[in-house]
Amino acid sequence: MVTESPRATTASADELLAHADSLRADADLMDGYARQLLATAATLSGCPAAPGWSRPTLEQQAAACTTAARQLRTAAAALDTHTRAGDRD
C-alpha cells in the first residue's frame, strides 16, 4: 500500500532565526539549572544529614545540563549558518 506524505513546508529565514534565538534562550536556562544544581550540591556538602550520593548525583546532573547547553548553542549556530547561507543564494 502506498501512502502520500503531507507536503513539507519550508520555514522562512525569519522563523529559522527566531528558532535559533529560542535554542540560545534554552541554552541559557540549562546553564542556570547547572548553576542551581551545583549550588545545591555545595550546600549539601556541608550538611551531615545529606545522603552521600546526593552531591555526586547533582554534579552529574549539572554536567549534563552544561552539555545540553553547549549542544543547544551549537545547534543554534548551525541553524544561523544554514539560514544565512540560504540568504546568499
ABEGO torsion letter per residue (X at the ends): XBBBBBBBBBBBAAAAAAAAAAAAAAAAAAAAAAAAAAAAAAAAAABAABBAAAAAAAAAAAAAAAAAAAAAAAAAAAAAAAAAAAAAX
